[in-house]
Amino acid sequence: MNTIIEPFRIKMTEPLPTPSKKQRIAALKKAHSNVFLLDAEDCSIDLLTDSGTGAMSTKQWAAMMLGDESYAGSSSWKKFYATVHDITGFKHILPTHQGRAAESILATTRLKKGDIIPNNSHFDTTRANIEFVGAQAHDLLCDEGLQNNLDAPFKGNMDLNKLESCIHNYGAKRIPFVMLTITNNTGGGQPVSLQNMREVKHLCSKHAIPLFIDACRYAENAFFIKQREKGYADKSLKAIAKEMFSLADGATMSLKKDGLVNIGGFLACNNDQWAQDFKNLLILKEGFPTYGGLAGRDLEAAAVGLMEALELEYQEYRHATVTYVAKALDTLSIPYVRPAGGHAIFIDAKAFLPHIPPLAYPGIGLVNTLYTEGGIRGVELGSVMFGKIDKKGNEIPAPLELVRLAFPRRVYTQSHFDYILETLDTVWKKRDKIGGYKITYQPTFLRHFTCHFKKIP
């Protein structure tokens, strides 16, 4: 059969909010034109993020009832450790309440002011944790990844020449570790090939630089490798994941993505001294090393979810959904990052709204119009989230102006996506009437979460 069906059936439903357009306009005004500040009850279809917003399986809910809430050395911890170790092979595994906590511990213990951290593309919290301790986050994405219309299989790859130049220019001593984000969320949810990982690892080893993986969407990356990289079509997703992690010295992960849970993360490595440093800070900031800010029931659910994310049927269904939306966008001539990523559709806001300059934030104009027109909440991944301020205080636009529509796992059905496409078509037809925005308030770090906007007259 050609139709890929959802590999599950619905056992419980949750009513969707249906505020009127008048109510949505009022809600956005109250939220200072920042969709992060909207209440969830103001959104009909919430595509703000795929992080922690998915639906858990019956096996996960059942596993939660086995949660051992002992403070130290619980059976739930042993099950979680065994699962993560089986997939990643790492000796030391430290649970955290979510991915950014793992990033914070890594940055705080391994970095100092002036250090350089290369990545294919840092995501927002990764960059913020690095910069918070005075280090510098450098994005070394391959050139293909900066071309939205280019249909290439591994646009999330790191550019080896850029990495070599970075090491040469700054010196290996200023680079405590290199990171690879899989899949590359900032650049459109694009995958990283195993060949690129091997080449990055080889270059890092040549200069005695450790390699860390941001593994939030490791299973989706493994699926892309199975589909696109020569020699992997007959390998299981778990086998591919094992090979990916074997190339790394450590990893951070938000379990709220490919752990298929609503909360949780981990920090892992093989180095005994690093692990001791991580544990000491973990105890201060998160909790004892065998629970790390999580309940035993959370560890149980994550242990099940990590394996479910590696089920081929689940990945085929998830990617079929993204492909379905992408093909419809092709028909509507709506510009997006090609090929479609693994967890979201990334609309090219710069091409969608060419009359709005980058520092008038076309992504915010598009996000806000999608919300007022259809109650759909997306997120800007452009100059608000990734713009920089130079030494003279001038704002430098981001290389890409994107709007991400992230698909929560196992939540929405095809009719929901048809409604999303209908709303996008409506907004596309009135795109010339959409205007830009200016920022009227912003914090020092991660401004996109809480800043205030105002329409430019």
Backbone torsions as a table, in degrees:
resi	resn	phi	psi	omega
1	MET	NA	144.8	-178.9
2	ASN	-86.9	-22.8	-177.5
3	THR	-80.4	124.4	176.1
4	ILE	-92.0	115.9	-177.1
5	ILE	-97.7	160.4	175.6
6	GLU	-62.5	129.8	-179.1
7	PRO	-82.1	40.9	178.3
8	PHE	-159.4	166.4	171.5
9	ARG	-126.1	155.8	-173.4
10	ILE	-84.1	129.1	-177.7
11	LYS	-110.4	-20.7	-179.7
12	MET	-147.1	144.2	-179.8
13	THR	-119.2	159.3	178.3
14	GLU	-131.9	128.6	-178.4
15	PRO	-66.7	141.5	176.7
16	LEU	-88.9	138.2	173.1
17	PRO	-67.5	144.4	179.0
18	THR	-133.9	63.4	177.8
19	PRO	-65.6	147.8	178.0
20	SER	-72.1	166.3	178.5
21	LYS	-60.3	-39.4	178.1
22	LYS	-61.3	-41.7	178.7
23	GLN	-67.4	-37.0	-180.0
24	ARG	-67.2	-41.1	178.6
25	ILE	-61.6	-41.9	179.4
26	ALA	-66.6	-40.4	-179.7
27	ALA	-64.9	-40.9	180.0
28	LEU	-66.4	-38.4	177.3
29	LYS	-62.8	-43.5	179.0
30	LYS	-63.9	-30.9	-179.6
31	ALA	-86.8	12.7	179.6
32	HIS	57.4	36.0	177.3
33	SER	60.7	24.7	176.5
34	ASN	-117.6	112.0	-174.1
35	VAL	-64.8	-20.1	174.5
36	PHE	-61.9	-26.9	-175.7
37	LEU	-92.4	2.8	174.5
38	LEU	-74.5	150.5	169.3
39	ASP	-76.9	146.6	179.6
40	ALA	-58.1	-32.4	-178.5
41	GLU	-70.6	-8.7	176.7
42	ASP	-90.1	-2.1	-173.9
43	CYS	-116.5	128.5	177.9
44	SER	-80.2	-48.6	177.7
45	ILE	-121.4	115.5	-173.9
46	ASP	-104.1	103.7	179.1
47	LEU	-113.6	26.1	-179.7
48	LEU	-59.2	-41.4	-179.3
49	THR	-158.3	158.8	171.5
50	ASP	-101.3	10.5	-175.0
51	SER	-90.3	106.8	177.1
52	GLY	76.8	9.4	-174.7
53	THR	-106.0	6.0	-176.5
54	GLY	-81.6	173.3	176.6
55	ALA	-100.5	133.9	180.0
56	MET	-85.5	158.1	-178.2
57	SER	-85.5	168.9	176.6
58	THR	-61.6	-36.2	178.6
59	LYS	-65.9	-36.1	177.8
60	GLN	-68.8	-43.5	179.2
61	TRP	-63.8	-38.7	178.1
62	ALA	-66.0	-40.5	179.9
63	ALA	-61.8	-33.3	-179.3
64	MET	-60.9	-29.8	179.8
65	MET	-70.4	-14.8	178.1
66	LEU	-91.8	2.2	-175.3
67	GLY	-55.0	125.0	176.5
68	ASP	-98.1	112.0	-174.2
69	GLU	-93.4	22.2	174.2
70	SER	-60.6	142.6	-175.4
71	TYR	-64.9	-40.1	-176.2
72	ALA	-131.8	137.2	173.3
73	GLY	65.9	35.5	-177.7
74	SER	-69.6	158.6	176.3
75	SER	-65.0	-31.2	177.7
76	SER	-65.2	-38.2	176.5
77	TRP	-62.9	-43.3	-179.3
78	LYS	-61.9	-39.2	178.8
79	LYS	-67.1	-42.5	178.3
80	PHE	-62.8	-46.8	-179.8
81	TYR	-59.9	-45.8	-177.9
82	ALA	-60.2	-39.3	-179.0
83	THR	-69.0	-49.3	-179.2
84	VAL	-63.5	-41.5	178.9
85	HIS	-64.1	-38.8	179.2
86	ASP	-61.6	-40.5	-177.5
87	ILE	-79.7	-42.6	-170.9
88	THR	-99.6	-27.9	-176.7
89	GLY	80.3	-1.3	-176.8
90	PHE	-71.9	143.7	-178.6
91	LYS	-75.4	-44.6	-176.3
92	HIS	-107.6	125.3	-177.8
93	ILE	-132.7	120.6	-175.9
94	LEU	-119.3	114.2	178.4
95	PRO	-71.2	146.6	175.9
96	THR	-135.2	167.2	-175.5
97	HIS	-72.7	-24.0	169.9
98	GLN	-167.6	177.7	-171.9
99	GLY	-60.6	-39.1	-175.9
100	ARG	-66.8	-24.7	174.7
101	ALA	-68.0	-40.4	175.7
102	ALA	-63.2	-42.6	177.9
103	GLU	-62.2	-40.7	-179.3
104	SER	-64.4	-43.9	179.0
105	ILE	-64.5	-43.0	178.3
106	LEU	-60.6	-48.3	-177.8
107	ALA	-66.6	-42.3	-176.2
108	THR	-66.7	-37.4	-175.7
109	THR	-88.0	-25.2	-172.1
110	ARG	-111.5	-12.6	-173.7
111	LEU	-114.3	155.8	172.5
112	LYS	-139.4	169.5	-178.1
113	LYS	-57.8	132.3	178.5
114	GLY	94.4	-11.2	177.4
115	ASP	-67.0	156.7	-179.2
116	ILE	-118.7	130.3	176.1
117	ILE	-121.1	105.3	174.7
118	PRO	-78.0	148.1	177.7
119	ASN	-151.1	158.5	169.6
120	ASN	-61.5	-50.4	169.1
121	SER	-157.6	120.2	175.0
122	HIS	-72.1	138.7	170.1
123	PHE	-87.0	178.1	-166.4
124	ASP	-60.9	-50.4	-176.6
125	THR	-71.6	-32.0	177.0
126	THR	-61.8	-50.0	178.6
127	ARG	-59.8	-45.1	-176.4
128	ALA	-63.2	-41.5	179.3
129	ASN	-66.8	-35.0	176.8
130	ILE	-68.5	-46.8	-177.0
131	GLU	-72.6	-26.2	-179.8
132	PHE	-62.8	-31.5	179.3
133	VAL	-93.7	7.0	175.2
134	GLY	92.4	5.3	176.5
135	ALA	-87.5	173.4	-177.9
136	GLN	-117.0	132.7	178.6
137	ALA	-100.0	120.2	-178.3
138	HIS	-112.3	128.6	176.7
139	ASP	-94.6	123.3	-177.0
140	LEU	-122.6	46.9	-178.8
141	LEU	-66.0	145.4	176.5
142	CYS	-62.7	154.3	-176.0
143	ASP	-60.0	-34.0	179.6
144	GLU	-60.2	-32.8	-177.5
145	GLY	-69.0	-14.8	179.6
146	LEU	-96.2	1.9	-179.3
147	GLN	-110.1	99.6	-171.9
148	ASN	-61.3	-33.2	-175.8
149	ASN	-87.8	-7.1	-178.0
150	LEU	-77.7	128.2	179.5
151	ASP	-97.7	89.0	179.7
152	ALA	-122.1	149.4	-170.5
153	PRO	-71.8	-31.8	-174.2
154	PHE	-133.2	68.4	-178.1
155	LYS	-78.5	-0.8	175.6
156	GLY	-91.2	-1.3	-176.3
157	ASN	-61.0	149.6	170.6
158	MET	-81.3	143.4	177.5
159	ASP	-80.9	114.7	-176.5
160	LEU	-65.1	-36.7	179.0
161	ASN	-66.0	-39.8	177.8
162	LYS	-65.4	-39.3	179.3
163	LEU	-66.0	-43.3	179.4
164	GLU	-63.4	-39.9	177.8
165	SER	-65.4	-39.3	178.4
166	CYS	-61.0	-46.1	179.2
167	ILE	-64.4	-42.2	179.9
168	HIS	-64.8	-42.5	-175.2
169	ASN	-73.0	-37.7	-175.0
170	TYR	-102.4	-21.9	-177.0
171	GLY	88.4	142.4	-175.9
172	ALA	-63.3	-28.9	-178.4
173	LYS	-66.2	-23.1	178.7
174	ARG	-88.9	0.7	-177.8
175	ILE	-117.8	91.0	-178.5
176	PRO	-64.0	-30.0	175.0
177	PHE	-164.3	160.1	173.1
178	VAL	-109.0	146.9	178.3
179	MET	-120.1	148.9	170.0
180	LEU	-126.0	126.3	178.9
181	THR	-98.0	118.8	-176.4
182	ILE	-127.7	121.4	-12.4
183	THR	-71.0	169.3	-175.7
184	ASN	-83.9	95.0	-174.7
185	ASN	-62.9	-47.8	-176.8
186	THR	-57.2	-36.9	-175.6
187	GLY	-93.6	19.8	175.2
188	GLY	104.4	23.0	179.4
189	GLY	67.2	31.0	-174.7
190	GLN	-87.9	144.3	-175.4
191	PRO	-81.3	163.5	174.5
192	VAL	-113.1	131.9	-178.5
193	SER	-78.7	155.8	174.9
194	LEU	-66.1	-32.9	176.7
195	GLN	-60.8	-43.1	178.4
196	ASN	-65.9	-39.7	177.8
197	MET	-61.2	-42.7	179.3
198	ARG	-63.1	-41.5	-179.4
199	GLU	-67.4	-40.1	176.6
200	VAL	-63.7	-44.8	179.3
201	LYS	-60.6	-42.7	-179.9
202	HIS	-60.6	-44.6	-179.3
203	LEU	-67.0	-40.6	178.4
204	CYS	-63.5	-44.1	-179.5
205	SER	-63.2	-36.4	178.7
206	LYS	-58.3	-33.3	-178.4
207	HIS	-108.5	12.4	178.8
208	ALA	56.7	42.3	178.4
209	ILE	-108.5	125.5	177.7
210	PRO	-65.5	153.8	177.6
211	LEU	-117.6	126.5	175.9
212	PHE	-112.7	147.7	176.3
213	ILE	-111.5	130.6	165.7
214	ASP	-86.6	104.0	-164.6
215	ALA	-101.8	23.2	-175.3
216	CYS	-50.9	-41.3	-175.5
217	ARG	-121.8	46.2	-176.2
218	TYR	-61.5	-37.4	-176.6
219	ALA	-71.6	-37.9	176.6
220	GLU	-65.8	-38.0	177.4
221	ASN	-64.7	-40.4	177.8
222	ALA	-62.2	-38.1	178.8
223	PHE	-63.9	-43.1	177.8
224	PHE	-61.9	-40.0	178.3
225	ILE	-62.6	-43.3	178.4
226	LYS	-60.7	-38.8	-177.6
227	GLN	-78.3	-31.9	-165.7
228	ARG	-120.1	-21.3	-173.4
229	GLU	-99.4	132.3	-177.2
230	LYS	-60.1	133.2	176.3
231	GLY	95.0	0.0	-175.4
232	TYR	-119.3	1.4	-176.3
233	ALA	-60.6	-32.3	-176.0
234	ASP	-98.1	4.0	-179.4
235	LYS	-92.6	148.6	177.3
236	SER	-72.8	157.7	177.8
237	LEU	-62.8	-35.3	178.8
238	LYS	-64.8	-41.5	179.1
239	ALA	-64.1	-39.7	178.3
240	ILE	-66.3	-42.3	178.5
241	ALA	-60.8	-42.7	178.8
242	LYS	-59.4	-40.9	179.7
243	GLU	-67.3	-39.1	177.5
244	MET	-59.5	-50.6	-176.4
245	PHE	-68.7	-25.7	-179.6
246	SER	-65.2	-19.0	-178.9
247	LEU	-87.8	-6.0	-173.6
248	ALA	-108.6	156.5	175.3
249	ASP	-94.8	-12.3	179.3
250	GLY	-175.1	173.8	-178.5
251	ALA	-155.7	149.5	165.5
252	THR	-114.1	150.5	177.7
253	MET	-152.0	136.3	164.5
254	SER	-91.3	114.9	179.4
255	LEU	-71.6	-6.7	-179.7
256	LYS	-74.0	-6.4	174.5
257	LYS	-102.7	-95.7	-175.4
258	ASP	-83.8	14.5	166.1
259	GLY	-92.9	-10.6	176.6
260	LEU	58.7	33.3	178.2
261	VAL	-124.3	171.0	-175.9
262	ASN	-91.8	-11.2	177.1
263	ILE	-157.5	149.9	175.1
264	GLY	130.8	159.8	176.9
265	GLY	-168.4	-179.6	173.2
266	PHE	-157.3	159.8	173.2
267	LEU	-124.1	129.7	-174.6
268	ALA	-135.4	151.4	176.8
269	CYS	-165.0	175.6	175.8
270	ASN	-110.1	-15.7	-175.7
271	ASN	-78.5	123.4	-175.7
272	ASP	-64.3	-41.9	-177.9
273	GLN	-68.9	-42.0	176.0
274	TRP	-58.2	-45.5	-176.8
275	ALA	-60.6	-38.8	178.8
276	GLN	-65.5	-41.5	176.6
277	ASP	-62.7	-42.5	179.0
278	PHE	-61.6	-45.3	-177.5
279	LYS	-62.2	-42.0	-177.9
280	ASN	-60.6	-42.9	179.2
281	LEU	-75.4	-33.9	177.8
282	LEU	-58.9	-44.3	179.8
283	ILE	-61.5	-38.6	-179.6
284	LEU	-70.6	-40.6	-170.4
285	LYS	-99.6	-33.3	-170.0
286	GLU	-116.3	-51.3	-175.8
287	GLY	154.2	-175.5	179.9
288	PHE	-61.8	145.9	-173.6
289	PRO	-59.1	-15.1	178.7
290	THR	-97.2	5.4	170.0
291	TYR	-137.6	-30.6	169.3
292	GLY	51.6	42.3	177.4
293	GLY	89.0	2.0	-179.4
294	LEU	-114.3	151.1	171.1
295	ALA	-77.6	158.5	177.3
296	GLY	-58.1	-36.6	179.3
297	ARG	-64.7	-32.2	176.7
298	ASP	-66.7	-41.2	178.5
299	LEU	-63.6	-38.9	178.5
300	GLU	-62.7	-47.3	-178.1
301	ALA	-64.6	-38.6	-179.9
302	ALA	-67.1	-38.2	179.8
303	ALA	-60.9	-37.7	177.1
304	VAL	-73.1	-45.1	-175.7
305	GLY	-63.3	-37.5	179.2
306	LEU	-59.7	-35.3	178.6
307	MET	-79.7	-36.9	178.5
308	GLU	-63.6	-33.2	179.5
309	ALA	-65.4	-20.6	-179.9
310	LEU	-93.1	4.1	176.4
311	GLU	-76.2	126.9	-175.5
312	LEU	-60.1	-40.4	-178.4
313	GLU	-61.5	-39.4	178.3
314	TYR	-64.4	-46.5	-178.9
315	GLN	-66.4	-37.6	177.9
316	GLU	-62.2	-42.7	178.1
317	TYR	-64.1	-46.0	-177.0
318	ARG	-62.6	-44.3	-179.2
319	HIS	-72.0	-29.7	175.9
320	ALA	-64.2	-35.7	178.2
321	THR	-64.2	-46.6	179.4
322	VAL	-62.7	-42.2	-180.0
323	THR	-64.3	-38.8	178.2
324	TYR	-57.7	-46.5	179.7
325	VAL	-66.8	-41.2	-178.6
326	ALA	-62.0	-43.2	179.3
327	LYS	-63.3	-37.6	177.7
328	ALA	-66.5	-37.8	177.4
329	LEU	-65.0	-35.4	175.7
330	ASP	-60.1	-44.1	179.4
331	THR	-62.6	-36.7	-178.7
332	LEU	-84.7	-5.6	-178.2
333	SER	62.9	29.4	177.8
334	ILE	-87.5	127.3	-175.6
335	PRO	-74.5	134.7	177.8
336	TYR	-149.3	168.2	180.0
337	VAL	-73.0	123.0	-179.3
338	ARG	-108.4	145.6	-11.7
339	PRO	-70.7	165.8	-178.6
340	ALA	-59.6	142.2	-179.3
341	GLY	-76.5	-169.7	-174.0
342	GLY	-91.0	-23.9	-172.8
343	HIS	-126.4	0.0	-172.5
344	ALA	-165.5	165.6	166.4
345	ILE	-105.6	132.3	-179.9
346	PHE	-110.4	105.0	178.3
347	ILE	-74.9	136.1	177.5
348	ASP	-81.5	95.1	-175.6
349	ALA	-66.9	-30.5	179.9
350	LYS	-66.8	-40.0	177.8
351	ALA	-78.2	-31.2	179.3
352	PHE	-67.8	-40.4	-175.8
353	LEU	-128.7	67.3	-175.1
354	PRO	-66.1	-16.0	-179.4
355	HIS	-81.4	-8.2	179.3
356	ILE	-102.3	118.9	179.4
357	PRO	-67.6	156.7	-175.5
358	PRO	-54.1	-39.1	-177.0
359	LEU	-85.0	6.7	165.3
360	ALA	-103.7	8.5	168.5
361	TYR	56.4	72.2	179.5
362	PRO	-59.7	-31.9	178.9
363	GLY	-62.5	-35.9	178.6
364	ILE	-69.9	-39.8	176.3
365	GLY	-58.8	-42.4	-179.6
366	LEU	-70.9	-45.2	179.4
367	VAL	-57.9	-46.5	-176.4
368	ASN	-68.8	-34.0	178.7
369	THR	-71.6	-39.1	175.4
370	LEU	-59.1	-37.7	179.9
371	TYR	-70.8	-49.2	-177.0
372	THR	-66.8	-32.3	-179.2
373	GLU	-76.9	-39.7	-172.3
374	GLY	-133.7	3.1	-178.3
375	GLY	71.1	21.6	-179.1
376	ILE	-97.5	124.7	179.3
377	ARG	-102.5	116.5	173.7
378	GLY	-114.0	-163.7	-179.6
379	VAL	-145.2	142.0	176.4
380	GLU	-79.1	130.0	170.6
381	LEU	-122.4	73.0	-177.4
382	GLY	-144.0	-135.5	-172.5
383	SER	-73.9	-18.0	173.1
384	VAL	-72.8	-48.9	-176.8
385	MET	-76.9	-38.3	-170.6
386	PHE	-122.0	7.4	174.3
387	GLY	-67.5	158.2	-178.0
388	LYS	-125.1	158.1	175.2
389	ILE	-109.9	124.7	-179.9
390	ASP	-79.9	-179.2	-175.3
391	LYS	-65.5	-21.2	179.3
392	LYS	-92.0	1.3	179.1
393	GLY	87.5	8.3	178.9
394	ASN	-86.0	140.2	179.9
395	GLU	-84.0	132.0	179.4
396	ILE	-107.6	123.0	-178.3
397	PRO	-63.3	156.4	173.8
398	ALA	-72.6	156.4	179.9
399	PRO	-66.6	-26.9	-179.8
400	LEU	-126.0	144.8	175.0
401	GLU	-117.0	98.0	-173.2
402	LEU	-119.9	156.9	168.4
403	VAL	-122.8	119.0	-178.0
404	ARG	-95.0	128.5	170.6
405	LEU	-108.7	93.9	-174.3
406	ALA	-85.4	135.1	-174.6
407	PHE	-97.6	108.9	174.0
408	PRO	-56.4	144.3	-174.6
409	ARG	-76.9	126.7	173.3
410	ARG	61.9	37.3	-174.8
411	VAL	-115.8	-54.8	-173.4
412	TYR	-101.0	151.8	-179.5
413	THR	-103.2	178.2	-175.2
414	GLN	-61.3	-36.0	-179.6
415	SER	-64.6	-32.2	175.5
416	HIS	-63.9	-42.5	-179.4
417	PHE	-70.4	-32.0	173.9
418	ASP	-64.0	-38.2	177.0
419	TYR	-65.8	-41.0	177.2
420	ILE	-59.7	-44.5	-179.8
421	LEU	-65.4	-38.8	177.6
422	GLU	-62.6	-41.0	178.3
423	THR	-66.6	-42.8	177.7
424	LEU	-59.7	-40.2	178.2
425	ASP	-63.0	-41.4	178.2
426	THR	-62.5	-44.2	180.0
427	VAL	-67.8	-38.8	179.1
428	TRP	-59.4	-40.4	-177.3
429	LYS	-71.8	-18.6	179.6
430	LYS	-115.4	21.8	-174.1
431	ARG	-60.4	-30.9	-178.6
432	ASP	-66.2	-18.2	-178.1
433	LYS	-92.1	-5.1	-178.7
434	ILE	-82.5	133.5	-178.5
435	GLY	-110.0	176.9	-178.8
436	GLY	-90.5	178.9	-178.4
437	TYR	-134.4	159.9	170.4
438	LYS	-124.9	155.7	179.2
439	ILE	-90.1	130.1	178.4
440	THR	-106.5	-15.7	174.8
441	TYR	-152.9	140.7	175.0
442	GLN	-154.5	142.7	174.4
443	PRO	-81.9	177.2	-177.3
444	THR	-73.8	-42.1	-178.3
445	PHE	-117.6	147.6	175.0
446	LEU	48.9	53.6	-172.5
447	ARG	-63.0	-28.0	-174.1
448	HIS	-62.7	-25.2	-178.4
449	PHE	-68.4	-36.8	-170.5
450	THR	-131.1	1.9	-177.6
451	CYS	-69.7	161.9	180.0
452	HIS	-110.5	143.7	-179.8
453	PHE	-120.8	158.6	173.9
454	LYS	-142.8	138.5	179.0
455	LYS	-62.5	140.9	174.8
456	ILE	-84.4	123.3	-177.4
457	PRO	-57.9	NA	NA
